[in-house]
Amino acid sequence: MARFSAAFGESPMSLLRRVRMRHAADLLAANAVSIDQVAFSAGYQSRSSFTRTFRRYYGNDPSEYRARAQRTASSSAAPAEDAIEESAAA
């Protein structure tokens, strides 16, 4: 464990948790599956355990994270659509 920590700068469990939370965040942002399915996919048997860990890691609940990701995606998509419409009109 000491060699792993020296090589990667964190413990094996810390790295595993980080990878699981990143995977969960990607799934939530994609809005393709339910939060229960995200929890299971990230290696959690319990939604409540997943939610507690996710909240500690990202600072908000998975549902809040998903909503924020959707708002960000929709606001960043609008200018690209406007640019396409403007070029088609020209």
PDB file of N, CA, C and O in Angstrom:
ATOM      1  N   MET A   1       0.821  -1.188   0.000  1.00  0.00           N
ATOM      2  CA  MET A   1       0.000   0.000   0.000  1.00  0.00           C
ATOM      3  C   MET A   1       0.873   1.263   0.000  1.00  0.00           C
ATOM      4  O   MET A   1       0.541   2.257  -0.646  1.00  0.00           O
ATOM      5  N   ALA A   2       1.972   1.208   0.721  1.00  0.00           N
ATOM      6  CA  ALA A   2       2.875   2.367   0.769  1.00  0.00           C
ATOM      7  C   ALA A   2       3.469   2.640  -0.609  1.00  0.00           C
ATOM      8  O   ALA A   2       3.602   3.797  -1.008  1.00  0.00           O
ATOM      9  N   ARG A   3       3.829   1.582  -1.339  1.00  0.00           N
ATOM     10  CA  ARG A   3       4.386   1.774  -2.686  1.00  0.00           C
ATOM     11  C   ARG A   3       3.329   2.332  -3.628  1.00  0.00           C
ATOM     12  O   ARG A   3       3.626   3.194  -4.455  1.00  0.00           O
ATOM     13  N   PHE A   4       2.109   1.851  -3.509  1.00  0.00           N
ATOM     14  CA  PHE A   4       1.012   2.362  -4.339  1.00  0.00           C
ATOM     15  C   PHE A   4       0.808   3.846  -4.062  1.00  0.00           C
ATOM     16  O   PHE A   4       0.715   4.656  -4.984  1.00  0.00           O
ATOM     17  N   SER A   5       0.739   4.186  -2.789  1.00  0.00           N
ATOM     18  CA  SER A   5       0.530   5.589  -2.404  1.00  0.00           C
ATOM     19  C   SER A   5       1.667   6.470  -2.887  1.00  0.00           C
ATOM     20  O   SER A   5       1.441   7.601  -3.317  1.00  0.00           O
ATOM     21  N   ALA A   6       2.892   5.954  -2.817  1.00  0.00           N
ATOM     22  CA  ALA A   6       4.041   6.733  -3.297  1.00  0.00           C
ATOM     23  C   ALA A   6       3.978   6.909  -4.815  1.00  0.00           C
ATOM     24  O   ALA A   6       4.337   7.966  -5.335  1.00  0.00           O
ATOM     25  N   ALA A   7       3.529   5.886  -5.515  1.00  0.00           N
ATOM     26  CA  ALA A   7       3.480   5.949  -6.977  1.00  0.00           C
ATOM     27  C   ALA A   7       2.342   6.822  -7.487  1.00  0.00           C
ATOM     28  O   ALA A   7       2.508   7.553  -8.463  1.00  0.00           O
ATOM     29  N   PHE A   8       1.184   6.748  -6.828  1.00  0.00           N
ATOM     30  CA  PHE A   8      -0.007   7.450  -7.331  1.00  0.00           C
ATOM     31  C   PHE A   8      -0.402   8.668  -6.504  1.00  0.00           C
ATOM     32  O   PHE A   8      -1.288   9.423  -6.907  1.00  0.00           O
ATOM     33  N   GLY A   9       0.223   8.866  -5.383  1.00  0.00           N
ATOM     34  CA  GLY A   9      -0.061  10.035  -4.568  1.00  0.00           C
ATOM     35  C   GLY A   9      -1.329   9.939  -3.732  1.00  0.00           C
ATOM     36  O   GLY A   9      -1.752  10.927  -3.132  1.00  0.00           O
ATOM     37  N   GLU A  10      -1.935   8.760  -3.686  1.00  0.00           N
ATOM     38  CA  GLU A  10      -3.118   8.537  -2.869  1.00  0.00           C
ATOM     39  C   GLU A  10      -3.273   7.047  -2.602  1.00  0.00           C
ATOM     40  O   GLU A  10      -2.655   6.217  -3.269  1.00  0.00           O
ATOM     41  N   SER A  11      -4.096   6.721  -1.632  1.00  0.00           N
ATOM     42  CA  SER A  11      -4.297   5.321  -1.290  1.00  0.00           C
ATOM     43  C   SER A  11      -5.112   4.615  -2.373  1.00  0.00           C
ATOM     44  O   SER A  11      -5.789   5.277  -3.159  1.00  0.00           O
ATOM     45  N   PRO A  12      -5.058   3.286  -2.425  1.00  0.00           N
ATOM     46  CA  PRO A  12      -5.864   2.570  -3.418  1.00  0.00           C
ATOM     47  C   PRO A  12      -7.358   2.865  -3.290  1.00  0.00           C
ATOM     48  O   PRO A  12      -8.035   3.044  -4.303  1.00  0.00           O
ATOM     49  N   MET A  13      -7.881   2.917  -2.070  1.00  0.00           N
ATOM     50  CA  MET A  13      -9.306   3.198  -1.884  1.00  0.00           C
ATOM     51  C   MET A  13      -9.665   4.616  -2.300  1.00  0.00           C
ATOM     52  O   MET A  13     -10.743   4.853  -2.846  1.00  0.00           O
ATOM     53  N   SER A  14      -8.778   5.543  -2.049  1.00  0.00           N
ATOM     54  CA  SER A  14      -9.025   6.921  -2.448  1.00  0.00           C
ATOM     55  C   SER A  14      -9.076   7.031  -3.972  1.00  0.00           C
ATOM     56  O   SER A  14      -9.933   7.724  -4.520  1.00  0.00           O
ATOM     57  N   LEU A  15      -8.165   6.355  -4.645  1.00  0.00           N
ATOM     58  CA  LEU A  15      -8.159   6.355  -6.104  1.00  0.00           C
ATOM     59  C   LEU A  15      -9.415   5.677  -6.651  1.00  0.00           C
ATOM     60  O   LEU A  15     -10.032   6.177  -7.592  1.00  0.00           O
ATOM     61  N   LEU A  16      -9.789   4.548  -6.070  1.00  0.00           N
ATOM     62  CA  LEU A  16     -10.993   3.842  -6.498  1.00  0.00           C
ATOM     63  C   LEU A  16     -12.229   4.724  -6.310  1.00  0.00           C
ATOM     64  O   LEU A  16     -13.083   4.791  -7.194  1.00  0.00           O
ATOM     65  N   ARG A  17     -12.326   5.391  -5.178  1.00  0.00           N
ATOM     66  CA  ARG A  17     -13.461   6.276  -4.916  1.00  0.00           C
ATOM     67  C   ARG A  17     -13.507   7.414  -5.932  1.00  0.00           C
ATOM     68  O   ARG A  17     -14.578   7.773  -6.420  1.00  0.00           O
ATOM     69  N   ARG A  18     -12.344   7.980  -6.250  1.00  0.00           N
ATOM     70  CA  ARG A  18     -12.286   9.078  -7.217  1.00  0.00           C
ATOM     71  C   ARG A  18     -12.741   8.610  -8.600  1.00  0.00           C
ATOM     72  O   ARG A  18     -13.488   9.311  -9.283  1.00  0.00           O
ATOM     73  N   VAL A  19     -12.291   7.431  -9.006  1.00  0.00           N
ATOM     74  CA  VAL A  19     -12.687   6.890 -10.307  1.00  0.00           C
ATOM     75  C   VAL A  19     -14.182   6.602 -10.330  1.00  0.00           C
ATOM     76  O   VAL A  19     -14.858   6.909 -11.312  1.00  0.00           O
ATOM     77  N   ARG A  20     -14.703   6.015  -9.257  1.00  0.00           N
ATOM     78  CA  ARG A  20     -16.135   5.727  -9.179  1.00  0.00           C
ATOM     79  C   ARG A  20     -16.967   6.999  -9.226  1.00  0.00           C
ATOM     80  O   ARG A  20     -17.990   7.043  -9.909  1.00  0.00           O
ATOM     81  N   MET A  21     -16.546   8.026  -8.516  1.00  0.00           N
ATOM     82  CA  MET A  21     -17.310   9.271  -8.493  1.00  0.00           C
ATOM     83  C   MET A  21     -17.250   9.977  -9.846  1.00  0.00           C
ATOM     84  O   MET A  21     -18.236  10.583 -10.267  1.00  0.00           O
ATOM     85  N   ARG A  22     -16.111   9.907 -10.533  1.00  0.00           N
ATOM     86  CA  ARG A  22     -16.014  10.506 -11.870  1.00  0.00           C
ATOM     87  C   ARG A  22     -16.933   9.780 -12.852  1.00  0.00           C
ATOM     88  O   ARG A  22     -17.600  10.405 -13.677  1.00  0.00           O
ATOM     89  N   HIS A  23     -16.953   8.451 -12.749  1.00  0.00           N
ATOM     90  CA  HIS A  23     -17.848   7.647 -13.591  1.00  0.00           C
ATOM     91  C   HIS A  23     -19.300   8.018 -13.308  1.00  0.00           C
ATOM     92  O   HIS A  23     -20.092   8.205 -14.231  1.00  0.00           O
ATOM     93  N   ALA A  24     -19.639   8.122 -12.035  1.00  0.00           N
ATOM     94  CA  ALA A  24     -21.006   8.487 -11.650  1.00  0.00           C
ATOM     95  C   ALA A  24     -21.361   9.880 -12.163  1.00  0.00           C
ATOM     96  O   ALA A  24     -22.462  10.086 -12.672  1.00  0.00           O
ATOM     97  N   ALA A  25     -20.456  10.821 -12.039  1.00  0.00           N
ATOM     98  CA  ALA A  25     -20.715  12.182 -12.515  1.00  0.00           C
ATOM     99  C   ALA A  25     -20.945  12.201 -14.024  1.00  0.00           C
ATOM    100  O   ALA A  25     -21.808  12.930 -14.513  1.00  0.00           O
ATOM    101  N   ASP A  26     -20.178  11.402 -14.759  1.00  0.00           N
ATOM    102  CA  ASP A  26     -20.371  11.320 -16.209  1.00  0.00           C
ATOM    103  C   ASP A  26     -21.745  10.754 -16.549  1.00  0.00           C
ATOM    104  O   ASP A  26     -22.424  11.259 -17.443  1.00  0.00           O
ATOM    105  N   LEU A  27     -22.152   9.711 -15.840  1.00  0.00           N
ATOM    106  CA  LEU A  27     -23.471   9.120 -16.070  1.00  0.00           C
ATOM    107  C   LEU A  27     -24.589  10.098 -15.724  1.00  0.00           C
ATOM    108  O   LEU A  27     -25.584  10.195 -16.442  1.00  0.00           O
ATOM    109  N   LEU A  28     -24.416  10.815 -14.627  1.00  0.00           N
ATOM    110  CA  LEU A  28     -25.438  11.793 -14.232  1.00  0.00           C
ATOM    111  C   LEU A  28     -25.555  12.910 -15.263  1.00  0.00           C
ATOM    112  O   LEU A  28     -26.660  13.333 -15.601  1.00  0.00           O
ATOM    113  N   ALA A  29     -24.429  13.382 -15.756  1.00  0.00           N
ATOM    114  CA  ALA A  29     -24.452  14.460 -16.746  1.00  0.00           C
ATOM    115  C   ALA A  29     -25.098  14.009 -18.050  1.00  0.00           C
ATOM    116  O   ALA A  29     -25.751  14.800 -18.730  1.00  0.00           O
ATOM    117  N   ALA A  30     -24.915  12.736 -18.397  1.00  0.00           N
ATOM    118  CA  ALA A  30     -25.513  12.208 -19.621  1.00  0.00           C
ATOM    119  C   ALA A  30     -27.017  12.025 -19.480  1.00  0.00           C
ATOM    120  O   ALA A  30     -27.730  11.960 -20.482  1.00  0.00           O
ATOM    121  N   ASN A  31     -27.506  11.940 -18.246  1.00  0.00           N
ATOM    122  CA  ASN A  31     -28.939  11.829 -17.945  1.00  0.00           C
ATOM    123  C   ASN A  31     -29.576  10.621 -18.644  1.00  0.00           C
ATOM    124  O   ASN A  31     -30.734  10.680 -19.057  1.00  0.00           O
ATOM    125  N   ALA A  32     -28.815   9.530 -18.775  1.00  0.00           N
ATOM    126  CA  ALA A  32     -29.303   8.361 -19.491  1.00  0.00           C
ATOM    127  C   ALA A  32     -29.960   7.324 -18.591  1.00  0.00           C
ATOM    128  O   ALA A  32     -30.810   6.556 -19.042  1.00  0.00           O
ATOM    129  N   VAL A  33     -29.570   7.299 -17.315  1.00  0.00           N
ATOM    130  CA  VAL A  33     -30.091   6.277 -16.405  1.00  0.00           C
ATOM    131  C   VAL A  33     -30.499   6.914 -15.079  1.00  0.00           C
ATOM    132  O   VAL A  33     -30.128   8.049 -14.781  1.00  0.00           O
ATOM    133  N   SER A  34     -31.263   6.172 -14.296  1.00  0.00           N
ATOM    134  CA  SER A  34     -31.728   6.679 -13.000  1.00  0.00           C
ATOM    135  C   SER A  34     -30.569   6.771 -12.010  1.00  0.00           C
ATOM    136  O   SER A  34     -29.506   6.190 -12.226  1.00  0.00           O
ATOM    137  N   ILE A  35     -30.789   7.501 -10.935  1.00  0.00           N
ATOM    138  CA  ILE A  35     -29.755   7.646  -9.914  1.00  0.00           C
ATOM    139  C   ILE A  35     -29.465   6.305  -9.252  1.00  0.00           C
ATOM    140  O   ILE A  35     -28.316   6.029  -8.905  1.00  0.00           O
ATOM    141  N   ASP A  36     -30.481   5.466  -9.071  1.00  0.00           N
ATOM    142  CA  ASP A  36     -30.253   4.120  -8.534  1.00  0.00           C
ATOM    143  C   ASP A  36     -29.325   3.331  -9.448  1.00  0.00           C
ATOM    144  O   ASP A  36     -28.434   2.632  -8.967  1.00  0.00           O
ATOM    145  N   GLN A  37     -29.520   3.433 -10.746  1.00  0.00           N
ATOM    146  CA  GLN A  37     -28.668   2.722 -11.698  1.00  0.00           C
ATOM    147  C   GLN A  37     -27.253   3.296 -11.705  1.00  0.00           C
ATOM    148  O   GLN A  37     -26.279   2.557 -11.854  1.00  0.00           O
ATOM    149  N   VAL A  38     -27.143   4.604 -11.544  1.00  0.00           N
ATOM    150  CA  VAL A  38     -25.822   5.237 -11.455  1.00  0.00           C
ATOM    151  C   VAL A  38     -25.095   4.715 -10.224  1.00  0.00           C
ATOM    152  O   VAL A  38     -23.915   4.371 -10.294  1.00  0.00           O
ATOM    153  N   ALA A  39     -25.799   4.655  -9.099  1.00  0.00           N
ATOM    154  CA  ALA A  39     -25.197   4.159  -7.852  1.00  0.00           C
ATOM    155  C   ALA A  39     -24.689   2.742  -8.038  1.00  0.00           C
ATOM    156  O   ALA A  39     -23.558   2.433  -7.662  1.00  0.00           O
ATOM    157  N   PHE A  40     -25.503   1.889  -8.607  1.00  0.00           N
ATOM    158  CA  PHE A  40     -25.112   0.501  -8.826  1.00  0.00           C
ATOM    159  C   PHE A  40     -23.920   0.407  -9.778  1.00  0.00           C
ATOM    160  O   PHE A  40     -22.996  -0.373  -9.547  1.00  0.00           O
ATOM    161  N   SER A  41     -23.944   1.197 -10.839  1.00  0.00           N
ATOM    162  CA  SER A  41     -22.860   1.193 -11.818  1.00  0.00           C
ATOM    163  C   SER A  41     -21.545   1.675 -11.199  1.00  0.00           C
ATOM    164  O   SER A  41     -20.466   1.250 -11.612  1.00  0.00           O
ATOM    165  N   ALA A  42     -21.642   2.555 -10.217  1.00  0.00           N
ATOM    166  CA  ALA A  42     -20.450   3.075  -9.546  1.00  0.00           C
ATOM    167  C   ALA A  42     -19.981   2.164  -8.415  1.00  0.00           C
ATOM    168  O   ALA A  42     -19.016   2.478  -7.717  1.00  0.00           O
ATOM    169  N   GLY A  43     -20.666   1.033  -8.237  1.00  0.00           N
ATOM    170  CA  GLY A  43     -20.212   0.063  -7.245  1.00  0.00           C
ATOM    171  C   GLY A  43     -20.879   0.154  -5.896  1.00  0.00           C
ATOM    172  O   GLY A  43     -20.383  -0.424  -4.928  1.00  0.00           O
ATOM    173  N   TYR A  44     -21.981   0.856  -5.800  1.00  0.00           N
ATOM    174  CA  TYR A  44     -22.697   1.009  -4.534  1.00  0.00           C
ATOM    175  C   TYR A  44     -23.966   0.169  -4.549  1.00  0.00           C
ATOM    176  O   TYR A  44     -24.702   0.174  -5.536  1.00  0.00           O
ATOM    177  N   GLN A  45     -24.227  -0.546  -3.471  1.00  0.00           N
ATOM    178  CA  GLN A  45     -25.433  -1.350  -3.355  1.00  0.00           C
ATOM    179  C   GLN A  45     -26.601  -0.519  -2.838  1.00  0.00           C
ATOM    180  O   GLN A  45     -27.762  -0.889  -3.009  1.00  0.00           O
ATOM    181  N   SER A  46     -26.285   0.598  -2.210  1.00  0.00           N
ATOM    182  CA  SER A  46     -27.302   1.438  -1.577  1.00  0.00           C
ATOM    183  C   SER A  46     -27.266   2.841  -2.165  1.00  0.00           C
ATOM    184  O   SER A  46     -26.206   3.458  -2.278  1.00  0.00           O
ATOM    185  N   ARG A  47     -28.439   3.332  -2.535  1.00  0.00           N
ATOM    186  CA  ARG A  47     -28.514   4.699  -3.058  1.00  0.00           C
ATOM    187  C   ARG A  47     -28.102   5.709  -1.986  1.00  0.00           C
ATOM    188  O   ARG A  47     -27.442   6.702  -2.290  1.00  0.00           O
ATOM    189  N   SER A  48     -28.489   5.458  -0.739  1.00  0.00           N
ATOM    190  CA  SER A  48     -28.167   6.413   0.329  1.00  0.00           C
ATOM    191  C   SER A  48     -26.661   6.484   0.577  1.00  0.00           C
ATOM    192  O   SER A  48     -26.125   7.568   0.805  1.00  0.00           O
ATOM    193  N   SER A  49     -25.981   5.355   0.536  1.00  0.00           N
ATOM    194  CA  SER A  49     -24.530   5.350   0.704  1.00  0.00           C
ATOM    195  C   SER A  49     -23.859   6.086  -0.452  1.00  0.00           C
ATOM    196  O   SER A  49     -22.937   6.875  -0.245  1.00  0.00           O
ATOM    197  N   PHE A  50     -24.327   5.823  -1.658  1.00  0.00           N
ATOM    198  CA  PHE A  50     -23.807   6.523  -2.834  1.00  0.00           C
ATOM    199  C   PHE A  50     -24.032   8.024  -2.713  1.00  0.00           C
ATOM    200  O   PHE A  50     -23.120   8.813  -2.961  1.00  0.00           O
ATOM    201  N   THR A  51     -25.244   8.423  -2.332  1.00  0.00           N
ATOM    202  CA  THR A  51     -25.578   9.844  -2.222  1.00  0.00           C
ATOM    203  C   THR A  51     -24.692  10.535  -1.193  1.00  0.00           C
ATOM    204  O   THR A  51     -24.218  11.644  -1.441  1.00  0.00           O
ATOM    205  N   ARG A  52     -24.458   9.902  -0.039  1.00  0.00           N
ATOM    206  CA  ARG A  52     -23.588  10.494   0.982  1.00  0.00           C
ATOM    207  C   ARG A  52     -22.172  10.687   0.450  1.00  0.00           C
ATOM    208  O   ARG A  52     -21.570  11.743   0.638  1.00  0.00           O
ATOM    209  N   THR A  53     -21.650   9.668  -0.211  1.00  0.00           N
ATOM    210  CA  THR A  53     -20.290   9.757  -0.751  1.00  0.00           C
ATOM    211  C   THR A  53     -20.216  10.807  -1.854  1.00  0.00           C
ATOM    212  O   THR A  53     -19.274  11.599  -1.896  1.00  0.00           O
ATOM    213  N   PHE A  54     -21.195  10.815  -2.738  1.00  0.00           N
ATOM    214  CA  PHE A  54     -21.217  11.785  -3.835  1.00  0.00           C
ATOM    215  C   PHE A  54     -21.292  13.203  -3.276  1.00  0.00           C
ATOM    216  O   PHE A  54     -20.589  14.093  -3.754  1.00  0.00           O
ATOM    217  N   ARG A  55     -22.129  13.418  -2.278  1.00  0.00           N
ATOM    218  CA  ARG A  55     -22.272  14.743  -1.667  1.00  0.00           C
ATOM    219  C   ARG A  55     -20.961  15.201  -1.046  1.00  0.00           C
ATOM    220  O   ARG A  55     -20.583  16.364  -1.183  1.00  0.00           O
ATOM    221  N   ARG A  56     -20.258  14.287  -0.359  1.00  0.00           N
ATOM    222  CA  ARG A  56     -18.961  14.638   0.224  1.00  0.00           C
ATOM    223  C   ARG A  56     -17.947  14.979  -0.855  1.00  0.00           C
ATOM    224  O   ARG A  56     -17.141  15.894  -0.688  1.00  0.00           O
ATOM    225  N   TYR A  57     -17.985  14.251  -1.954  1.00  0.00           N
ATOM    226  CA  TYR A  57     -17.001  14.437  -3.012  1.00  0.00           C
ATOM    227  C   TYR A  57     -17.266  15.679  -3.854  1.00  0.00           C
ATOM    228  O   TYR A  57     -16.332  16.424  -4.152  1.00  0.00           O
ATOM    229  N   TYR A  58     -18.516  15.919  -4.245  1.00  0.00           N
ATOM    230  CA  TYR A  58     -18.858  17.027  -5.150  1.00  0.00           C
ATOM    231  C   TYR A  58     -19.551  18.206  -4.480  1.00  0.00           C
ATOM    232  O   TYR A  58     -19.695  19.265  -5.090  1.00  0.00           O
ATOM    233  N   GLY A  59     -19.980  18.037  -3.235  1.00  0.00           N
ATOM    234  CA  GLY A  59     -20.581  19.153  -2.527  1.00  0.00           C
ATOM    235  C   GLY A  59     -22.075  19.319  -2.741  1.00  0.00           C
ATOM    236  O   GLY A  59     -22.677  20.234  -2.178  1.00  0.00           O
ATOM    237  N   ASN A  60     -22.694  18.446  -3.550  1.00  0.00           N
ATOM    238  CA  ASN A  60     -24.145  18.485  -3.711  1.00  0.00           C
ATOM    239  C   ASN A  60     -24.670  17.092  -4.046  1.00  0.00           C
ATOM    240  O   ASN A  60     -23.899  16.191  -4.376  1.00  0.00           O
ATOM    241  N   ASP A  61     -25.967  16.929  -3.961  1.00  0.00           N
ATOM    242  CA  ASP A  61     -26.591  15.637  -4.225  1.00  0.00           C
ATOM    243  C   ASP A  61     -26.497  15.279  -5.702  1.00  0.00           C
ATOM    244  O   ASP A  61     -26.352  16.160  -6.550  1.00  0.00           O
ATOM    245  N   PRO A  62     -26.581  13.971  -6.015  1.00  0.00           N
ATOM    246  CA  PRO A  62     -26.547  13.562  -7.419  1.00  0.00           C
ATOM    247  C   PRO A  62     -27.635  14.224  -8.269  1.00  0.00           C
ATOM    248  O   PRO A  62     -27.385  14.590  -9.417  1.00  0.00           O
ATOM    249  N   SER A  63     -28.832  14.379  -7.717  1.00  0.00           N
ATOM    250  CA  SER A  63     -29.905  15.020  -8.495  1.00  0.00           C
ATOM    251  C   SER A  63     -29.591  16.489  -8.772  1.00  0.00           C
ATOM    252  O   SER A  63     -29.886  16.990  -9.857  1.00  0.00           O
ATOM    253  N   GLU A  64     -28.998  17.180  -7.802  1.00  0.00           N
ATOM    254  CA  GLU A  64     -28.593  18.570  -8.011  1.00  0.00           C
ATOM    255  C   GLU A  64     -27.474  18.655  -9.049  1.00  0.00           C
ATOM    256  O   GLU A  64     -27.467  19.547  -9.897  1.00  0.00           O
ATOM    257  N   TYR A  65     -26.534  17.721  -8.973  1.00  0.00           N
ATOM    258  CA  TYR A  65     -25.430  17.685  -9.941  1.00  0.00           C
ATOM    259  C   TYR A  65     -25.975  17.481 -11.349  1.00  0.00           C
ATOM    260  O   TYR A  65     -25.552  18.150 -12.292  1.00  0.00           O
ATOM    261  N   ARG A  66     -26.920  16.549 -11.483  1.00  0.00           N
ATOM    262  CA  ARG A  66     -27.530  16.270 -12.790  1.00  0.00           C
ATOM    263  C   ARG A  66     -28.239  17.508 -13.327  1.00  0.00           C
ATOM    264  O   ARG A  66     -28.093  17.845 -14.501  1.00  0.00           O
ATOM    265  N   ALA A  67     -29.003  18.183 -12.479  1.00  0.00           N
ATOM    266  CA  ALA A  67     -29.732  19.377 -12.908  1.00  0.00           C
ATOM    267  C   ALA A  67     -28.769  20.478 -13.349  1.00  0.00           C
ATOM    268  O   ALA A  67     -29.006  21.148 -14.354  1.00  0.00           O
ATOM    269  N   ARG A  68     -27.700  20.661 -12.609  1.00  0.00           N
ATOM    270  CA  ARG A  68     -26.711  21.687 -12.959  1.00  0.00           C
ATOM    271  C   ARG A  68     -26.017  21.331 -14.276  1.00  0.00           C
ATOM    272  O   ARG A  68     -25.778  22.207 -15.107  1.00  0.00           O
ATOM    273  N   ALA A  69     -25.697  20.065 -14.466  1.00  0.00           N
ATOM    274  CA  ALA A  69     -25.051  19.634 -15.711  1.00  0.00           C
ATOM    275  C   ALA A  69     -25.975  19.840 -16.901  1.00  0.00           C
ATOM    276  O   ALA A  69     -25.522  20.221 -17.980  1.00  0.00           O
ATOM    277  N   GLN A  70     -27.259  19.592 -16.715  1.00  0.00           N
ATOM    278  CA  GLN A  70     -28.225  19.795 -17.804  1.00  0.00           C
ATOM    279  C   GLN A  70     -28.370  21.275 -18.140  1.00  0.00           C
ATOM    280  O   GLN A  70     -28.456  21.640 -19.312  1.00  0.00           O
ATOM    281  N   ARG A  71     -28.398  22.131 -17.113  1.00  0.00           N
ATOM    282  CA  ARG A  71     -28.477  23.579 -17.367  1.00  0.00           C
ATOM    283  C   ARG A  71     -27.241  24.059 -18.112  1.00  0.00           C
ATOM    284  O   ARG A  71     -27.342  24.864 -19.038  1.00  0.00           O
ATOM    285  N   THR A  72     -26.079  23.568 -17.710  1.00  0.00           N
ATOM    286  CA  THR A  72     -24.831  23.969 -18.353  1.00  0.00           C
ATOM    287  C   THR A  72     -24.809  23.505 -19.803  1.00  0.00           C
ATOM    288  O   THR A  72     -24.400  24.249 -20.695  1.00  0.00           O
ATOM    289  N   ALA A  73     -25.248  22.276 -20.032  1.00  0.00           N
ATOM    290  CA  ALA A  73     -25.255  21.738 -21.394  1.00  0.00           C
ATOM    291  C   ALA A  73     -26.221  22.511 -22.283  1.00  0.00           C
ATOM    292  O   ALA A  73     -25.905  22.795 -23.438  1.00  0.00           O
ATOM    293  N   SER A  74     -27.385  22.850 -21.763  1.00  0.00           N
ATOM    294  CA  SER A  74     -28.364  23.566 -22.592  1.00  0.00           C
ATOM    295  C   SER A  74     -27.933  25.005 -22.849  1.00  0.00           C
ATOM    296  O   SER A  74     -28.196  25.539 -23.927  1.00  0.00           O
ATOM    297  N   SER A  75     -27.282  25.638 -21.891  1.00  0.00           N
ATOM    298  CA  SER A  75     -26.846  27.018 -22.112  1.00  0.00           C
ATOM    299  C   SER A  75     -25.643  27.072 -23.047  1.00  0.00           C
ATOM    300  O   SER A  75     -25.481  28.051 -23.774  1.00  0.00           O
ATOM    301  N   SER A  76     -24.798  26.046 -23.046  1.00  0.00           N
ATOM    302  CA  SER A  76     -23.661  26.061 -23.959  1.00  0.00           C
ATOM    303  C   SER A  76     -24.055  25.605 -25.356  1.00  0.00           C
ATOM    304  O   SER A  76     -23.338  25.893 -26.315  1.00  0.00           O
ATOM    305  N   ALA A  77     -25.171  24.906 -25.496  1.00  0.00           N
ATOM    306  CA  ALA A  77     -25.625  24.461 -26.811  1.00  0.00           C
ATOM    307  C   ALA A  77     -26.296  25.593 -27.590  1.00  0.00           C
ATOM    308  O   ALA A  77     -26.254  25.602 -28.821  1.00  0.00           O
ATOM    309  N   ALA A  78     -26.899  26.524 -26.906  1.00  0.00           N
ATOM    310  CA  ALA A  78     -27.630  27.601 -27.575  1.00  0.00           C
ATOM    311  C   ALA A  78     -26.761  28.449 -28.493  1.00  0.00           C
ATOM    312  O   ALA A  78     -27.172  28.695 -29.627  1.00  0.00           O
ATOM    313  N   PRO A  79     -25.575  28.915 -28.071  1.00  0.00           N
ATOM    314  CA  PRO A  79     -24.767  29.727 -28.991  1.00  0.00           C
ATOM    315  C   PRO A  79     -24.352  28.956 -30.232  1.00  0.00           C
ATOM    316  O   PRO A  79     -24.289  29.542 -31.313  1.00  0.00           O
ATOM    317  N   ALA A  80     -24.071  27.682 -30.121  1.00  0.00           N
ATOM    318  CA  ALA A  80     -23.670  26.893 -31.288  1.00  0.00           C
ATOM    319  C   ALA A  80     -24.823  26.786 -32.277  1.00  0.00           C
ATOM    320  O   ALA A  80     -24.616  26.867 -33.487  1.00  0.00           O
ATOM    321  N   GLU A  81     -26.027  26.604 -31.769  1.00  0.00           N
ATOM    322  CA  GLU A  81     -27.192  26.536 -32.645  1.00  0.00           C
ATOM    323  C   GLU A  81     -27.424  27.875 -33.329  1.00  0.00           C
ATOM    324  O   GLU A  81     -27.767  27.909 -34.510  1.00  0.00           O
ATOM    325  N   ASP A  82     -27.243  28.984 -32.607  1.00  0.00           N
ATOM    326  CA  ASP A  82     -27.397  30.309 -33.200  1.00  0.00           C
ATOM    327  C   ASP A  82     -26.388  30.519 -34.316  1.00  0.00           C
ATOM    328  O   ASP A  82     -26.728  31.083 -35.356  1.00  0.00           O
ATOM    329  N   ALA A  83     -25.153  30.076 -34.119  1.00  0.00           N
ATOM    330  CA  ALA A  83     -24.121  30.252 -35.130  1.00  0.00           C
ATOM    331  C   ALA A  83     -24.459  29.465 -36.387  1.00  0.00           C
ATOM    332  O   ALA A  83     -24.210  29.936 -37.496  1.00  0.00           O
ATOM    333  N   ILE A  84     -25.025  28.270 -36.227  1.00  0.00           N
ATOM    334  CA  ILE A  84     -25.406  27.463 -37.387  1.00  0.00           C
ATOM    335  C   ILE A  84     -26.535  28.153 -38.140  1.00  0.00           C
ATOM    336  O   ILE A  84     -26.514  28.207 -39.369  1.00  0.00           O
ATOM    337  N   GLU A  85     -27.517  28.679 -37.421  1.00  0.00           N
ATOM    338  CA  GLU A  85     -28.643  29.354 -38.065  1.00  0.00           C
ATOM    339  C   GLU A  85     -28.169  30.595 -38.811  1.00  0.00           C
ATOM    340  O   GLU A  85     -28.629  30.862 -39.921  1.00  0.00           O
ATOM    341  N   GLU A  86     -27.241  31.368 -38.206  1.00  0.00           N
ATOM    342  CA  GLU A  86     -26.735  32.568 -38.847  1.00  0.00           C
ATOM    343  C   GLU A  86     -25.976  32.241 -40.121  1.00  0.00           C
ATOM    344  O   GLU A  86     -26.114  32.953 -41.116  1.00  0.00           O
ATOM    345  N   SER A  87     -25.163  31.163 -40.113  1.00  0.00           N
ATOM    346  CA  SER A  87     -24.408  30.818 -41.317  1.00  0.00           C
ATOM    347  C   SER A  87     -25.324  30.302 -42.414  1.00  0.00           C
ATOM    348  O   SER A  87     -25.050  30.504 -43.597  1.00  0.00           O
ATOM    349  N   ALA A  88     -26.412  29.634 -42.032  1.00  0.00           N
ATOM    350  CA  ALA A  88     -27.352  29.136 -43.041  1.00  0.00           C
ATOM    351  C   ALA A  88     -28.124  30.305 -43.683  1.00  0.00           C
ATOM    352  O   ALA A  88     -28.472  30.256 -44.862  1.00  0.00           O
ATOM    353  N   ALA A  89     -28.381  31.338 -42.896  1.00  0.00           N
ATOM    354  CA  ALA A  89     -29.114  32.493 -43.403  1.00  0.00           C
ATOM    355  C   ALA A  89     -28.251  33.325 -44.355  1.00  0.00           C
ATOM    356  O   ALA A  89     -28.785  34.004 -45.232  1.00  0.00           O
ATOM    357  N   ALA A  90     -26.950  33.281 -44.199  1.00  0.00           N
ATOM    358  CA  ALA A  90     -26.056  34.108 -44.998  1.00  0.00           C
ATOM    359  C   ALA A  90     -25.862  33.564 -46.368  1.00  0.00           C
ATOM    360  O   ALA A  90     -25.132  34.151 -47.167  1.00  0.00           O
TER     361      ALA A  90
END
